[in-house]
Amino acid sequence: MVEQSLFSKVEDLLSHVGIWRLLGTVAMVVWRRRERVNSTRHLSDRMRQDIGLDVKREQPLMPRHPLWLIKL
C-alpha cells in the first residue's frame, strides 16, 4: 500500500471530479456532521425540565463596576 500526501490526494480529486463537485461534497459532509451534534444549550428551562435534564441556574448579574473595586 502506497501512502500519498494530502495535497496529492486533493489534486487527484480535483482533476477527477472538478472543483464544484468537490466543494459541494465537502459542504454536504460538514453540514451532516453539524447535524449529528446533540446540544441542549438552546432549550429553555421548561423544556429541559420536561425531558429530565437539570435546569440551568442563572448567575446573578454583576454590576458593570462593582462598588468594592472602585478606588478613591
mmCIF file of the N, C-alpha and C atoms, coordinates in Angstrom:
data_MODEL
# 
_entry.id   MODEL 
# 
loop_
_atom_site.group_PDB 
_atom_site.id 
_atom_site.type_symbol 
_atom_site.label_atom_id 
_atom_site.label_alt_id 
_atom_site.label_comp_id 
_atom_site.label_asym_id 
_atom_site.label_entity_id 
_atom_site.label_seq_id 
_atom_site.pdbx_PDB_ins_code 
_atom_site.Cartn_x 
_atom_site.Cartn_y 
_atom_site.Cartn_z 
_atom_site.occupancy 
_atom_site.B_iso_or_equiv 
_atom_site.pdbx_formal_charge 
_atom_site.auth_seq_id 
_atom_site.auth_comp_id 
_atom_site.auth_asym_id 
_atom_site.auth_atom_id 
_atom_site.pdbx_PDB_model_num 
ATOM 1   N N  . MET A 1 1  ? 0.836   -1.178 0.000   1.00 0.00 ? 1  MET A N  1 
ATOM 2   C CA . MET A 1 1  ? 0.000   0.000  0.000   1.00 0.00 ? 1  MET A CA 1 
ATOM 3   C C  . MET A 1 1  ? 0.885   1.247  0.000   1.00 0.00 ? 1  MET A C  1 
ATOM 4   N N  . VAL A 1 2  ? 0.587   2.142  -0.899  1.00 0.00 ? 2  VAL A N  1 
ATOM 5   C CA . VAL A 1 2  ? 1.394   3.346  -1.042  1.00 0.00 ? 2  VAL A CA 1 
ATOM 6   C C  . VAL A 1 2  ? 0.662   4.521  -0.409  1.00 0.00 ? 2  VAL A C  1 
ATOM 7   N N  . GLU A 1 3  ? 1.374   5.255  0.436   1.00 0.00 ? 3  GLU A N  1 
ATOM 8   C CA . GLU A 1 3  ? 0.766   6.431  1.068   1.00 0.00 ? 3  GLU A CA 1 
ATOM 9   C C  . GLU A 1 3  ? 1.037   7.662  0.224   1.00 0.00 ? 3  GLU A C  1 
ATOM 10  N N  . GLN A 1 4  ? -0.011  8.487  0.082   1.00 0.00 ? 4  GLN A N  1 
ATOM 11  C CA . GLN A 1 4  ? 0.134   9.752  -0.634  1.00 0.00 ? 4  GLN A CA 1 
ATOM 12  C C  . GLN A 1 4  ? -0.073  10.885 0.353   1.00 0.00 ? 4  GLN A C  1 
ATOM 13  N N  . SER A 1 5  ? 0.485   12.028 0.029   1.00 0.00 ? 5  SER A N  1 
ATOM 14  C CA . SER A 1 5  ? 0.257   13.179 0.887   1.00 0.00 ? 5  SER A CA 1 
ATOM 15  C C  . SER A 1 5  ? -1.160  13.712 0.648   1.00 0.00 ? 5  SER A C  1 
ATOM 16  N N  . LEU A 1 6  ? -1.639  14.474 1.588   1.00 0.00 ? 6  LEU A N  1 
ATOM 17  C CA . LEU A 1 6  ? -2.976  15.046 1.472   1.00 0.00 ? 6  LEU A CA 1 
ATOM 18  C C  . LEU A 1 6  ? -3.090  15.937 0.238   1.00 0.00 ? 6  LEU A C  1 
ATOM 19  N N  . PHE A 1 7  ? -2.047  16.695 -0.025  1.00 0.00 ? 7  PHE A N  1 
ATOM 20  C CA . PHE A 1 7  ? -2.043  17.580 -1.184  1.00 0.00 ? 7  PHE A CA 1 
ATOM 21  C C  . PHE A 1 7  ? -2.219  16.802 -2.485  1.00 0.00 ? 7  PHE A C  1 
ATOM 22  N N  . SER A 1 8  ? -1.503  15.687 -2.617  1.00 0.00 ? 8  SER A N  1 
ATOM 23  C CA . SER A 1 8  ? -1.608  14.910 -3.852  1.00 0.00 ? 8  SER A CA 1 
ATOM 24  C C  . SER A 1 8  ? -2.976  14.239 -3.979  1.00 0.00 ? 8  SER A C  1 
ATOM 25  N N  . LYS A 1 9  ? -3.572  13.845 -2.859  1.00 0.00 ? 9  LYS A N  1 
ATOM 26  C CA . LYS A 1 9  ? -4.916  13.258 -2.910  1.00 0.00 ? 9  LYS A CA 1 
ATOM 27  C C  . LYS A 1 9  ? -5.946  14.293 -3.348  1.00 0.00 ? 9  LYS A C  1 
ATOM 28  N N  . VAL A 1 10 ? -5.821  15.509 -2.821  1.00 0.00 ? 10 VAL A N  1 
ATOM 29  C CA . VAL A 1 10 ? -6.742  16.580 -3.210  1.00 0.00 ? 10 VAL A CA 1 
ATOM 30  C C  . VAL A 1 10 ? -6.549  16.918 -4.685  1.00 0.00 ? 10 VAL A C  1 
ATOM 31  N N  . GLU A 1 11 ? -5.313  16.968 -5.142  1.00 0.00 ? 11 GLU A N  1 
ATOM 32  C CA . GLU A 1 11 ? -5.026  17.206 -6.565  1.00 0.00 ? 11 GLU A CA 1 
ATOM 33  C C  . GLU A 1 11 ? -5.678  16.140 -7.436  1.00 0.00 ? 11 GLU A C  1 
ATOM 34  N N  . ASP A 1 12 ? -5.591  14.878 -7.001  1.00 0.00 ? 12 ASP A N  1 
ATOM 35  C CA . ASP A 1 12 ? -6.225  13.772 -7.722  1.00 0.00 ? 12 ASP A CA 1 
ATOM 36  C C  . ASP A 1 12 ? -7.738  13.970 -7.807  1.00 0.00 ? 12 ASP A C  1 
ATOM 37  N N  . LEU A 1 13 ? -8.342  14.300 -6.677  1.00 0.00 ? 13 LEU A N  1 
ATOM 38  C CA . LEU A 1 13 ? -9.792  14.516 -6.661  1.00 0.00 ? 13 LEU A CA 1 
ATOM 39  C C  . LEU A 1 13 ? -10.189 15.679 -7.557  1.00 0.00 ? 13 LEU A C  1 
ATOM 40  N N  . LEU A 1 14 ? -9.448  16.769 -7.492  1.00 0.00 ? 14 LEU A N  1 
ATOM 41  C CA . LEU A 1 14 ? -9.762  17.938 -8.325  1.00 0.00 ? 14 LEU A CA 1 
ATOM 42  C C  . LEU A 1 14 ? -9.689  17.598 -9.804  1.00 0.00 ? 14 LEU A C  1 
ATOM 43  N N  . SER A 1 15 ? -8.693  16.856 -10.188 1.00 0.00 ? 15 SER A N  1 
ATOM 44  C CA . SER A 1 15 ? -8.566  16.513 -11.610 1.00 0.00 ? 15 SER A CA 1 
ATOM 45  C C  . SER A 1 15 ? -9.621  15.490 -12.036 1.00 0.00 ? 15 SER A C  1 
ATOM 46  N N  . HIS A 1 16 ? -10.058 14.662 -11.108 1.00 0.00 ? 16 HIS A N  1 
ATOM 47  C CA . HIS A 1 16 ? -11.016 13.602 -11.443 1.00 0.00 ? 16 HIS A CA 1 
ATOM 48  C C  . HIS A 1 16 ? -12.469 14.104 -11.453 1.00 0.00 ? 16 HIS A C  1 
ATOM 49  N N  . VAL A 1 17 ? -12.893 14.874 -10.427 1.00 0.00 ? 17 VAL A N  1 
ATOM 50  C CA . VAL A 1 17 ? -14.306 15.258 -10.332 1.00 0.00 ? 17 VAL A CA 1 
ATOM 51  C C  . VAL A 1 17 ? -14.551 16.748 -10.527 1.00 0.00 ? 17 VAL A C  1 
ATOM 52  N N  . GLY A 1 18 ? -13.548 17.575 -10.393 1.00 0.00 ? 18 GLY A N  1 
ATOM 53  C CA . GLY A 1 18 ? -13.729 19.013 -10.571 1.00 0.00 ? 18 GLY A CA 1 
ATOM 54  C C  . GLY A 1 18 ? -13.949 19.720 -9.247  1.00 0.00 ? 18 GLY A C  1 
ATOM 55  N N  . ILE A 1 19 ? -13.719 21.028 -9.290  1.00 0.00 ? 19 ILE A N  1 
ATOM 56  C CA . ILE A 1 19 ? -13.749 21.809 -8.057  1.00 0.00 ? 19 ILE A CA 1 
ATOM 57  C C  . ILE A 1 19 ? -15.160 21.957 -7.491  1.00 0.00 ? 19 ILE A C  1 
ATOM 58  N N  . TRP A 1 20 ? -16.164 22.150 -8.336  1.00 0.00 ? 20 TRP A N  1 
ATOM 59  C CA . TRP A 1 20 ? -17.519 22.398 -7.836  1.00 0.00 ? 20 TRP A CA 1 
ATOM 60  C C  . TRP A 1 20 ? -18.117 21.166 -7.176  1.00 0.00 ? 20 TRP A C  1 
ATOM 61  N N  . ARG A 1 21 ? -17.895 20.013 -7.766  1.00 0.00 ? 21 ARG A N  1 
ATOM 62  C CA . ARG A 1 21 ? -18.415 18.783 -7.162  1.00 0.00 ? 21 ARG A CA 1 
ATOM 63  C C  . ARG A 1 21 ? -17.681 18.498 -5.844  1.00 0.00 ? 21 ARG A C  1 
ATOM 64  N N  . LEU A 1 22 ? -16.368 18.756 -5.819  1.00 0.00 ? 22 LEU A N  1 
ATOM 65  C CA . LEU A 1 22 ? -15.601 18.541 -4.597  1.00 0.00 ? 22 LEU A CA 1 
ATOM 66  C C  . LEU A 1 22 ? -16.053 19.492 -3.492  1.00 0.00 ? 22 LEU A C  1 
ATOM 67  N N  . LEU A 1 23 ? -16.233 20.773 -3.827  1.00 0.00 ? 23 LEU A N  1 
ATOM 68  C CA . LEU A 1 23 ? -16.704 21.735 -2.821  1.00 0.00 ? 23 LEU A CA 1 
ATOM 69  C C  . LEU A 1 23 ? -18.117 21.401 -2.341  1.00 0.00 ? 23 LEU A C  1 
ATOM 70  N N  . GLY A 1 24 ? -18.985 20.965 -3.250  1.00 0.00 ? 24 GLY A N  1 
ATOM 71  C CA . GLY A 1 24 ? -20.340 20.567 -2.860  1.00 0.00 ? 24 GLY A CA 1 
ATOM 72  C C  . GLY A 1 24 ? -20.330 19.384 -1.914  1.00 0.00 ? 24 GLY A C  1 
ATOM 73  N N  . THR A 1 25 ? -19.479 18.414 -2.181  1.00 0.00 ? 25 THR A N  1 
ATOM 74  C CA . THR A 1 25 ? -19.370 17.237 -1.315  1.00 0.00 ? 25 THR A CA 1 
ATOM 75  C C  . THR A 1 25 ? -18.821 17.607 0.055   1.00 0.00 ? 25 THR A C  1 
ATOM 76  N N  . VAL A 1 26 ? -17.812 18.462 0.078   1.00 0.00 ? 26 VAL A N  1 
ATOM 77  C CA . VAL A 1 26 ? -17.249 18.901 1.360   1.00 0.00 ? 26 VAL A CA 1 
ATOM 78  C C  . VAL A 1 26 ? -18.301 19.652 2.165   1.00 0.00 ? 26 VAL A C  1 
ATOM 79  N N  . ALA A 1 27 ? -19.078 20.544 1.513   1.00 0.00 ? 27 ALA A N  1 
ATOM 80  C CA . ALA A 1 27 ? -20.127 21.284 2.217   1.00 0.00 ? 27 ALA A CA 1 
ATOM 81  C C  . ALA A 1 27 ? -21.184 20.330 2.769   1.00 0.00 ? 27 ALA A C  1 
ATOM 82  N N  . MET A 1 28 ? -21.551 19.310 2.002   1.00 0.00 ? 28 MET A N  1 
ATOM 83  C CA . MET A 1 28 ? -22.552 18.350 2.452   1.00 0.00 ? 28 MET A CA 1 
ATOM 84  C C  . MET A 1 28 ? -22.048 17.559 3.667   1.00 0.00 ? 28 MET A C  1 
ATOM 85  N N  . VAL A 1 29 ? -20.787 17.150 3.634   1.00 0.00 ? 29 VAL A N  1 
ATOM 86  C CA . VAL A 1 29 ? -20.217 16.405 4.753   1.00 0.00 ? 29 VAL A CA 1 
ATOM 87  C C  . VAL A 1 29 ? -20.171 17.265 6.004   1.00 0.00 ? 29 VAL A C  1 
ATOM 88  N N  . VAL A 1 30 ? -19.783 18.528 5.861   1.00 0.00 ? 30 VAL A N  1 
ATOM 89  C CA . VAL A 1 30 ? -19.724 19.433 7.006   1.00 0.00 ? 30 VAL A CA 1 
ATOM 90  C C  . VAL A 1 30 ? -21.124 19.637 7.569   1.00 0.00 ? 30 VAL A C  1 
ATOM 91  N N  . TRP A 1 31 ? -22.121 19.807 6.713   1.00 0.00 ? 31 TRP A N  1 
ATOM 92  C CA . TRP A 1 31 ? -23.499 20.020 7.171   1.00 0.00 ? 31 TRP A CA 1 
ATOM 93  C C  . TRP A 1 31 ? -24.025 18.796 7.914   1.00 0.00 ? 31 TRP A C  1 
ATOM 94  N N  . ARG A 1 32 ? -23.767 17.607 7.386   1.00 0.00 ? 32 ARG A N  1 
ATOM 95  C CA . ARG A 1 32 ? -24.232 16.383 8.047   1.00 0.00 ? 32 ARG A CA 1 
ATOM 96  C C  . ARG A 1 32 ? -23.552 16.191 9.394   1.00 0.00 ? 32 ARG A C  1 
ATOM 97  N N  . ARG A 1 33 ? -22.283 16.514 9.457   1.00 0.00 ? 33 ARG A N  1 
ATOM 98  C CA . ARG A 1 33 ? -21.557 16.385 10.721  1.00 0.00 ? 33 ARG A CA 1 
ATOM 99  C C  . ARG A 1 33 ? -22.104 17.361 11.748  1.00 0.00 ? 33 ARG A C  1 
ATOM 100 N N  . ARG A 1 34 ? -22.488 18.536 11.290  1.00 0.00 ? 34 ARG A N  1 
ATOM 101 C CA . ARG A 1 34 ? -23.055 19.549 12.177  1.00 0.00 ? 34 ARG A CA 1 
ATOM 102 C C  . ARG A 1 34 ? -24.396 19.087 12.750  1.00 0.00 ? 34 ARG A C  1 
ATOM 103 N N  . GLU A 1 35 ? -25.180 18.361 11.939  1.00 0.00 ? 35 GLU A N  1 
ATOM 104 C CA . GLU A 1 35 ? -26.477 17.892 12.387  1.00 0.00 ? 35 GLU A CA 1 
ATOM 105 C C  . GLU A 1 35 ? -26.373 16.801 13.435  1.00 0.00 ? 35 GLU A C  1 
ATOM 106 N N  . ARG A 1 36 ? -25.275 16.062 13.462  1.00 0.00 ? 36 ARG A N  1 
ATOM 107 C CA . ARG A 1 36 ? -25.129 14.950 14.390  1.00 0.00 ? 36 ARG A CA 1 
ATOM 108 C C  . ARG A 1 36 ? -24.883 15.388 15.822  1.00 0.00 ? 36 ARG A C  1 
ATOM 109 N N  . VAL A 1 37 ? -24.430 16.594 16.028  1.00 0.00 ? 37 VAL A N  1 
ATOM 110 C CA . VAL A 1 37 ? -24.110 17.060 17.369  1.00 0.00 ? 37 VAL A CA 1 
ATOM 111 C C  . VAL A 1 37 ? -25.404 17.390 18.100  1.00 0.00 ? 37 VAL A C  1 
ATOM 112 N N  . ASN A 1 38 ? -25.635 16.723 19.215  1.00 0.00 ? 38 ASN A N  1 
ATOM 113 C CA . ASN A 1 38 ? -26.823 16.978 20.017  1.00 0.00 ? 38 ASN A CA 1 
ATOM 114 C C  . ASN A 1 38 ? -26.473 17.974 21.112  1.00 0.00 ? 38 ASN A C  1 
ATOM 115 N N  . SER A 1 39 ? -27.090 19.113 21.061  1.00 0.00 ? 39 SER A N  1 
ATOM 116 C CA . SER A 1 39 ? -26.833 20.148 22.043  1.00 0.00 ? 39 SER A CA 1 
ATOM 117 C C  . SER A 1 39 ? -28.142 20.579 22.668  1.00 0.00 ? 39 SER A C  1 
ATOM 118 N N  . THR A 1 40 ? -28.119 20.826 23.957  1.00 0.00 ? 40 THR A N  1 
ATOM 119 C CA . THR A 1 40 ? -29.327 21.275 24.650  1.00 0.00 ? 40 THR A CA 1 
ATOM 120 C C  . THR A 1 40 ? -29.182 22.715 25.124  1.00 0.00 ? 40 THR A C  1 
ATOM 121 N N  . ARG A 1 41 ? -28.156 23.403 24.647  1.00 0.00 ? 41 ARG A N  1 
ATOM 122 C CA . ARG A 1 41 ? -27.936 24.781 25.092  1.00 0.00 ? 41 ARG A CA 1 
ATOM 123 C C  . ARG A 1 41 ? -29.061 25.713 24.696  1.00 0.00 ? 41 ARG A C  1 
ATOM 124 N N  . HIS A 1 42 ? -29.702 25.449 23.567  1.00 0.00 ? 42 HIS A N  1 
ATOM 125 C CA . HIS A 1 42 ? -30.724 26.352 23.067  1.00 0.00 ? 42 HIS A CA 1 
ATOM 126 C C  . HIS A 1 42 ? -32.093 26.115 23.715  1.00 0.00 ? 42 HIS A C  1 
ATOM 127 N N  . LEU A 1 43 ? -32.240 25.056 24.503  1.00 0.00 ? 43 LEU A N  1 
ATOM 128 C CA . LEU A 1 43 ? -33.533 24.749 25.101  1.00 0.00 ? 43 LEU A CA 1 
ATOM 129 C C  . LEU A 1 43 ? -33.811 25.637 26.305  1.00 0.00 ? 43 LEU A C  1 
ATOM 130 N N  . SER A 1 44 ? -35.084 25.958 26.491  1.00 0.00 ? 44 SER A N  1 
ATOM 131 C CA . SER A 1 44 ? -35.474 26.752 27.648  1.00 0.00 ? 44 SER A CA 1 
ATOM 132 C C  . SER A 1 44 ? -35.456 25.865 28.890  1.00 0.00 ? 44 SER A C  1 
ATOM 133 N N  . ASP A 1 45 ? -35.506 26.503 30.063  1.00 0.00 ? 45 ASP A N  1 
ATOM 134 C CA . ASP A 1 45 ? -35.507 25.752 31.311  1.00 0.00 ? 45 ASP A CA 1 
ATOM 135 C C  . ASP A 1 45 ? -36.702 24.804 31.392  1.00 0.00 ? 45 ASP A C  1 
ATOM 136 N N  . ARG A 1 46 ? -37.848 25.260 30.913  1.00 0.00 ? 46 ARG A N  1 
ATOM 137 C CA . ARG A 1 46 ? -39.058 24.426 30.946  1.00 0.00 ? 46 ARG A CA 1 
ATOM 138 C C  . ARG A 1 46 ? -38.879 23.170 30.091  1.00 0.00 ? 46 ARG A C  1 
ATOM 139 N N  . MET A 1 47 ? -38.322 23.310 28.896  1.00 0.00 ? 47 MET A N  1 
ATOM 140 C CA . MET A 1 47 ? -38.109 22.157 28.020  1.00 0.00 ? 47 MET A CA 1 
ATOM 141 C C  . MET A 1 47 ? -37.077 21.202 28.622  1.00 0.00 ? 47 MET A C  1 
ATOM 142 N N  . ARG A 1 48 ? -36.017 21.758 29.227  1.00 0.00 ? 48 ARG A N  1 
ATOM 143 C CA . ARG A 1 48 ? -35.007 20.924 29.872  1.00 0.00 ? 48 ARG A CA 1 
ATOM 144 C C  . ARG A 1 48 ? -35.620 20.128 31.011  1.00 0.00 ? 48 ARG A C  1 
ATOM 145 N N  . GLN A 1 49 ? -36.488 20.755 31.772  1.00 0.00 ? 49 GLN A N  1 
ATOM 146 C CA . GLN A 1 49 ? -37.149 20.090 32.891  1.00 0.00 ? 49 GLN A CA 1 
ATOM 147 C C  . GLN A 1 49 ? -38.087 18.995 32.379  1.00 0.00 ? 49 GLN A C  1 
ATOM 148 N N  . ASP A 1 50 ? -38.779 19.256 31.272  1.00 0.00 ? 50 ASP A N  1 
ATOM 149 C CA . ASP A 1 50 ? -39.714 18.280 30.713  1.00 0.00 ? 50 ASP A CA 1 
ATOM 150 C C  . ASP A 1 50 ? -39.025 16.993 30.267  1.00 0.00 ? 50 ASP A C  1 
ATOM 151 N N  . ILE A 1 51 ? -37.793 17.098 29.759  1.00 0.00 ? 51 ILE A N  1 
ATOM 152 C CA . ILE A 1 51 ? -37.109 15.898 29.286  1.00 0.00 ? 51 ILE A CA 1 
ATOM 153 C C  . ILE A 1 51 ? -36.184 15.310 30.347  1.00 0.00 ? 51 ILE A C  1 
ATOM 154 N N  . GLY A 1 52 ? -36.205 15.878 31.550  1.00 0.00 ? 52 GLY A N  1 
ATOM 155 C CA . GLY A 1 52 ? -35.463 15.292 32.663  1.00 0.00 ? 52 GLY A CA 1 
ATOM 156 C C  . GLY A 1 52 ? -34.053 15.793 32.833  1.00 0.00 ? 52 GLY A C  1 
ATOM 157 N N  . LEU A 1 53 ? -33.711 16.900 32.219  1.00 0.00 ? 53 LEU A N  1 
ATOM 158 C CA . LEU A 1 53 ? -32.377 17.472 32.400  1.00 0.00 ? 53 LEU A CA 1 
ATOM 159 C C  . LEU A 1 53 ? -32.393 18.480 33.536  1.00 0.00 ? 53 LEU A C  1 
ATOM 160 N N  . ASP A 1 54 ? -31.204 18.769 34.064  1.00 0.00 ? 54 ASP A N  1 
ATOM 161 C CA . ASP A 1 54 ? -31.104 19.790 35.105  1.00 0.00 ? 54 ASP A CA 1 
ATOM 162 C C  . ASP A 1 54 ? -31.432 21.157 34.528  1.00 0.00 ? 54 ASP A C  1 
ATOM 163 N N  . VAL A 1 55 ? -32.077 21.961 35.348  1.00 0.00 ? 55 VAL A N  1 
ATOM 164 C CA . VAL A 1 55 ? -32.399 23.329 34.935  1.00 0.00 ? 55 VAL A CA 1 
ATOM 165 C C  . VAL A 1 55 ? -31.150 24.172 35.117  1.00 0.00 ? 55 VAL A C  1 
ATOM 166 N N  . LYS A 1 56 ? -30.856 24.995 34.116  1.00 0.00 ? 56 LYS A N  1 
ATOM 167 C CA . LYS A 1 56 ? -29.686 25.867 34.206  1.00 0.00 ? 56 LYS A CA 1 
ATOM 168 C C  . LYS A 1 56 ? -29.907 26.881 35.324  1.00 0.00 ? 56 LYS A C  1 
ATOM 169 N N  . ARG A 1 57 ? -28.935 27.024 36.159  1.00 0.00 ? 57 ARG A N  1 
ATOM 170 C CA . ARG A 1 57 ? -29.022 28.017 37.226  1.00 0.00 ? 57 ARG A CA 1 
ATOM 171 C C  . ARG A 1 57 ? -28.458 29.324 36.687  1.00 0.00 ? 57 ARG A C  1 
ATOM 172 N N  . GLU A 1 58 ? -29.247 30.349 36.778  1.00 0.00 ? 58 GLU A N  1 
ATOM 173 C CA . GLU A 1 58 ? -28.781 31.647 36.283  1.00 0.00 ? 58 GLU A CA 1 
ATOM 174 C C  . GLU A 1 58 ? -27.916 32.310 37.343  1.00 0.00 ? 58 GLU A C  1 
ATOM 175 N N  . GLN A 1 59 ? -26.807 32.828 36.904  1.00 0.00 ? 59 GLN A N  1 
ATOM 176 C CA . GLN A 1 59 ? -25.915 33.535 37.794  1.00 0.00 ? 59 GLN A CA 1 
ATOM 177 C C  . GLN A 1 59 ? -26.466 34.941 38.031  1.00 0.00 ? 59 GLN A C  1 
ATOM 178 N N  . PRO A 1 60 ? -26.384 35.442 39.249  1.00 0.00 ? 60 PRO A N  1 
ATOM 179 C CA . PRO A 1 60 ? -26.840 36.819 39.470  1.00 0.00 ? 60 PRO A CA 1 
ATOM 180 C C  . PRO A 1 60 ? -25.985 37.781 38.652  1.00 0.00 ? 60 PRO A C  1 
ATOM 181 N N  . LEU A 1 61 ? -26.627 38.775 38.103  1.00 0.00 ? 61 LEU A N  1 
ATOM 182 C CA . LEU A 1 61 ? -25.912 39.733 37.269  1.00 0.00 ? 61 LEU A CA 1 
ATOM 183 C C  . LEU A 1 61 ? -24.978 40.577 38.118  1.00 0.00 ? 61 LEU A C  1 
ATOM 184 N N  . MET A 1 62 ? -23.767 40.704 37.647  1.00 0.00 ? 62 MET A N  1 
ATOM 185 C CA . MET A 1 62 ? -22.793 41.543 38.335  1.00 0.00 ? 62 MET A CA 1 
ATOM 186 C C  . MET A 1 62 ? -22.896 42.950 37.763  1.00 0.00 ? 62 MET A C  1 
ATOM 187 N N  . PRO A 1 63 ? -22.818 43.942 38.626  1.00 0.00 ? 63 PRO A N  1 
ATOM 188 C CA . PRO A 1 63 ? -22.832 45.314 38.097  1.00 0.00 ? 63 PRO A CA 1 
ATOM 189 C C  . PRO A 1 63 ? -21.589 45.539 37.235  1.00 0.00 ? 63 PRO A C  1 
ATOM 190 N N  . ARG A 1 64 ? -21.701 46.482 36.346  1.00 0.00 ? 64 ARG A N  1 
ATOM 191 C CA . ARG A 1 64 ? -20.597 46.749 35.432  1.00 0.00 ? 64 ARG A CA 1 
ATOM 192 C C  . ARG A 1 64 ? -19.333 47.152 36.194  1.00 0.00 ? 64 ARG A C  1 
ATOM 193 N N  . HIS A 1 65 ? -19.485 47.964 37.232  1.00 0.00 ? 65 HIS A N  1 
ATOM 194 C CA . HIS A 1 65 ? -18.363 48.383 38.076  1.00 0.00 ? 65 HIS A CA 1 
ATOM 195 C C  . HIS A 1 65 ? -18.751 48.103 39.522  1.00 0.00 ? 65 HIS A C  1 
ATOM 196 N N  . PRO A 1 66 ? -18.358 46.951 40.054  1.00 0.00 ? 66 PRO A N  1 
ATOM 197 C CA . PRO A 1 66 ? -18.724 46.638 41.438  1.00 0.00 ? 66 PRO A CA 1 
ATOM 198 C C  . PRO A 1 66 ? -18.170 47.681 42.390  1.00 0.00 ? 66 PRO A C  1 
ATOM 199 N N  . LEU A 1 67 ? -18.934 47.964 43.426  1.00 0.00 ? 67 LEU A N  1 
ATOM 200 C CA . LEU A 1 67 ? -18.545 49.019 44.372  1.00 0.00 ? 67 LEU A CA 1 
ATOM 201 C C  . LEU A 1 67 ? -17.240 48.715 45.083  1.00 0.00 ? 67 LEU A C  1 
ATOM 202 N N  . TRP A 1 68 ? -16.934 47.424 45.319  1.00 0.00 ? 68 TRP A N  1 
ATOM 203 C CA . TRP A 1 68 ? -15.716 47.097 46.049  1.00 0.00 ? 68 TRP A CA 1 
ATOM 204 C C  . TRP A 1 68 ? -14.458 47.243 45.188  1.00 0.00 ? 68 TRP A C  1 
ATOM 205 N N  . LEU A 1 69 ? -14.632 47.464 43.901  1.00 0.00 ? 69 LEU A N  1 
ATOM 206 C CA . LEU A 1 69 ? -13.477 47.671 43.039  1.00 0.00 ? 69 LEU A CA 1 
ATOM 207 C C  . LEU A 1 69 ? -13.167 49.150 42.790  1.00 0.00 ? 69 LEU A C  1 
ATOM 208 N N  . ILE A 1 70 ? -14.066 50.016 43.207  1.00 0.00 ? 70 ILE A N  1 
ATOM 209 C CA . ILE A 1 70 ? -13.863 51.449 42.988  1.00 0.00 ? 70 ILE A CA 1 
ATOM 210 C C  . ILE A 1 70 ? -12.855 51.956 43.997  1.00 0.00 ? 70 ILE A C  1 
ATOM 211 N N  . LYS A 1 71 ? -11.831 52.600 43.503  1.00 0.00 ? 71 LYS A N  1 
ATOM 212 C CA . LYS A 1 71 ? -10.792 53.155 44.386  1.00 0.00 ? 71 LYS A CA 1 
ATOM 213 C C  . LYS A 1 71 ? -10.926 54.665 44.398  1.00 0.00 ? 71 LYS A C  1 
ATOM 214 N N  . LEU A 1 72 ? -10.804 55.216 45.578  1.00 0.00 ? 72 LEU A N  1 
ATOM 215 C CA . LEU A 1 72 ? -10.919 56.684 45.712  1.00 0.00 ? 72 LEU A CA 1 
ATOM 216 C C  . LEU A 1 72 ? -9.611  57.370 45.584  1.00 0.00 ? 72 LEU A C  1 
# 
